[in-house]
Amino acid sequence: MCIFCKIVAGEVPSNKVLENEEFLAFHDINPKAPIHILIIPKQHIKDFQSTPPEVMAKMTPFIQEVAKLLELDKTGYRLIVNNGKDGGQEVMHLHFHLLGGAKLEWPQLAPLEEAKKYV
């Protein structure tokens, strides 16, 4: 069982922000911004690429509700999903990072030499 499934099952504690029957939002234990929330489906889905469209149709309003609850809808936020090893996904359970609470920078994501290969 992955760490996020253990959080959903109540076996691992989390600082919850919002929860419903299908989704859970909680504070990241290693924040990269003043507000850093992880948003997951309670159902184990490996990654974004394998996510059924019906799940995203329900997850989108949940994510928007979290942003509104934290008043990030007024100031702005970044929503990130890492997909697969090269995309930076560390936990193989679909999760979105909701970051806000400050003006966020956009650091270089890959060495420039690597990026130029694709231009």
C-alpha positions, -999 to 999 in steps of 0.1 A, spaced: 0 0 0 14 34 -10 19 63 16 -11 82 2 -34 51 5 -22 48 41 -31 85 47 -66 78 32 -70 47 54 -60 68 85 -29 47 91 -6 77 86 -16 111 100 -20 142 78 -30 178 83 -62 178 63 -76 209 45 -106 194 28 -121 159 23 -151 144 7 -161 109 -3 -137 108 -33 -109 132 -26 -85 144 1 -65 176 4 -37 179 30 -6 199 37 27 187 22 52 178 49 80 193 27 65 226 15 80 245 -14 58 276 -9 40 292 21 9 272 11 16 237 -3 -13 213 -5 -14 178 -19 -47 168 -35 -54 132 -42 -82 109 -52 -89 84 -24 -90 56 -51 -55 45 -59 -47 58 -94 -10 55 -104 -6 87 -124 -22 114 -144 -17 95 -177 -39 66 -164 -65 88 -148 -100 82 -162 -116 114 -175 -146 110 -151 -122 113 -122 -108 146 -135 -143 159 -141 -150 154 -104 -115 164 -91 -115 198 -109 -142 213 -88 -127 198 -56 -93 215 -64 -111 248 -71 -129 245 -38 -96 240 -20 -81 270 -37 -112 291 -27 -111 278 9 -75 290 12 -83 322 -6 -58 314 -33 -85 320 -59 -81 357 -51 -43 360 -53 -33 332 -77 -17 298 -74 3 272 -92 -12 237 -98 13 210 -107 11 173 -115 42 153 -119 38 123 -142 62 94 -141 99 92 -131 112 118 -156 83 141 -147 95 141 -111 67 119 -96 80 104 -64 48 88 -50 31 66 -76 -4 78 -66 -20 106 -86 -15 139 -68 -17 175 -75 5 201 -58 -14 234 -51 12 261 -43 5 297 -33 7 323 -6 35 343 -24 47 353 -58 61 321 -72 93 320 -92 98 296 -122 132 280 -118 149 262 -146 135 227 -146 162 209 -166 198 218 -176 196 242 -206 216 218 -228 190 191 -223 161 216 -230 178 228 -263 176 192 -277 138 196 -281 137 231 -297 
